[in-house]
């Protein structure tokens, strides 16, 4: 899974980490930071982000979409794709903690990007569509970086902080133990069988859980599997 962080307010370079452990947001790990006691809501948020990270590890399309939107600073699209996946794989308590948090942390930056995109010319939109069809993320990224550099400093800082925060949460989220066990137990063949068309999807989920020795009536497991493997994610800009 590739995860991205913005590390400079001035030049906005993008650093791609090949492993989760390599991610280090620039503002974290200050020695005198005050550590608050984790609340129930914090736990729900962490577990939901952990599920998102787990979904990235077994769903390449979802992981690539996250990576693409982060590389191109499309905070608006990043929020949309994460919210849709939260609705698909997280339980009700996790959703109630996550959705307001996402909107609170990303809404302002998403609005900045939407306004920038709204002002694009037809020529620019045609170029973006061409690069999207060619999967040319580098050209897309450079295009948006050129325009974002001309934004007011406060807007640039907002975008940078939003990306650092959301990717940090994603990297540091801790999925429930049952989700971690599921991911560790699944083989490539198991994943392929989930996308086969031979049986109903619910039947395929039950078969998988029986095969790897996990409870078939665990709703968190069933929800995660269904939300991770049933539908493809759009990558349209």
N, C-alpha and C positions, 0 to 999 in steps of 0.2 A: 504494500500500500504506500502510495506517495502522498506526503502531506507537505503543505507549503506554509512558509511564514514570511511576512514582510519585515525587514530588519533595518530600513533606513527611511526616515521621514523626508529626506531631501531627494534622493535619487530613486527610491522605491525599487531596489533590486529584489529579486525573488530567489530564495534559497530553497532548493528541494531536498528533503531528507529522505534517504533510502531506508531508514529504519525509524520506528517511533521513538526509540531511545535517544536518537541524535537531535531531536527537536529541543531547542532552548530559546524561548522568547526573550528578547533583550531586557525586559523589565522584571523578569522573575528572579527568584532566588536571592533577594537582597537579605543580608545577614540579620538585619534588625527588624525584619517584617513581623508584624503582629499576626499570629495565627489564631483565628477564631474557632471555637468548637463547632463541629459539623452539625447542622440541623437536619431534620427529616427531609426538608425540601432540598437541601444540598445533596443528600444521599440520592434522592430521586433524579436530580439533574445529572449527577456523576454516573449513575447507572444507565440513564438514557443515552448519554454521550458514549458510554462504554459499549452500548448496543450498536450505536452508529459506527463506532470504530470496528467492532466485530463484523458488521455488515460490509464495511469496506474491504476487510480481509478475505471475504469469500465471494464478493460480487464486484468483479473488475470494472464493470460498466459504471456502477455507482461510485467507486473509488476514482475512476478517471474523470467523472463529471465534477466531483468535489475538487479534484486537482485543477481541472480546467478553469472553473469559475474563480478559484483562489488565485491562480496564476494571472488571470486577466483582470483581477480586482472587481469582478462582477458580484459585489456584496449582495445586490438585490436578488440575483439568481441563486447565489449560495444560500441565502435565507430560505428561498422557496423550496429548493431541493432538500434541504435539511428538514424543514417543516413537514414536507410530504412524507419523508421517511420516518420521522417521529410519529406521525399519525398511523403509519403502517406497522411499526415494530415495537412501539413502546406502550406500556399499559396506561390505564386512565390516570393514575396518580402521577406517573412520570410526565404524561402530556400536560397535566394541569400545572406542573412546575416548569416545564420546558418552554411551552409556547409563549407565555408572557415574557420569559427571560430572553428568548430569541428576538422578540419584537422590541423589547426595551434596549437590548444591546446593539441591534443591527438596523433598526428602523431609520435612524437619521442618516447613516451611511448609505443605506439602500436608496433613500430619497435623492441623495447627492448623485449617485450613479444613474438613477432613472432620469433625472433632469439632464444629465450629460448625454445620455443615449437619445433622449427626446429631441435634442438639438442637432443630431447628426443629419448630414445631407443624404440624399438618395444615393449619391456616388459612394459615400462612406458605407452606407448600409449594403450596397452591392458588393463592395470589397470584403466586408465582414462575412457575408453569406458565402462568398467564394472561398475564403479561408476556412470557414466552418466545414464546407463540403470537402475540402482538402485535408481536414484535420490539422491545419497549420496553426497550432496554438501559439507559436512564437510570434508570428505576424499579428495575431489578435492581441497578444499581450503588449507588444511594442506600440500598437495603435492606441490602446487605452492608456498606456503609461505616458505617451506623448501628450495626451489631452489632460490627464490627471495632473501632470506637472504644472499645468497652467491654472489650476484651481487655487482658490485662496488657501494659505497655509493651514488655517483651522480645518478646512475640509479634507486636506491631505492627511492631517493628523487624525481626524475622525476615522477615515478609511483604514489607515494603518493600525490604529488601536483596535478597531472592530475585527480586522482579520487576525491580528495577533491573539486577541481574546478568544475568538471562536475556535481557531485551530488549536490553541493551547488547551481549551476545554475538551476538544475532540481527542487530542493525543493523551490527555491525562484522565479521561473518563474510565471508570472501572465497572465493567459489565458484571451482572450477577454471576455467581459461581456456576449456575446451570448453563448459562450462555457460553461461558469460557469452556466448560467441559464439552458442550456440543461442538464448538468450533474445533477443539483439539481432537475430537473423536471422528469427525467427518473426513472422509477420503474424497479424492477427485471423482471417483466413481459415484459416491453418494450424491455429490452435487449434480452430476450429470443425470442421475436418475430422477432428481427432483424436477428437472426441466423436461423430462420425457413426457410423452402424451399417452402412455399406455393405461394409466389409471387416473381416477379423479385426484385432484391435488391433495385433498384431505387424506385420501387413502395413502398417497405417497409420503405424506408427513408421518402418518402412523407407522408405515413400513420402516421408514428411516429410524424413528425413535426406538422401535422394537429391535432393529438390527444392531444399534449401538448400545442397547441396554439402558435407555433412559425412559422415564415415565411418559406414556402416551397421553395422559390427561393433564399434563402441565401446560396451562394456558400461556404462560410467558414464552415457553419454548415454541409452541405451535404458532403463536403470533409472530415471533421473530422469524421463524422459517418461512411462513407465508409472506410476510412483508419484505423479506430479503430476496426470495427467489421467484415469487409469482409474477411480478411485473417488471418491465424494463423502465429505466429512467430516461426522460428526454434530455437531450444535450443541445437543444435549440437555444440560440441567443435571441 
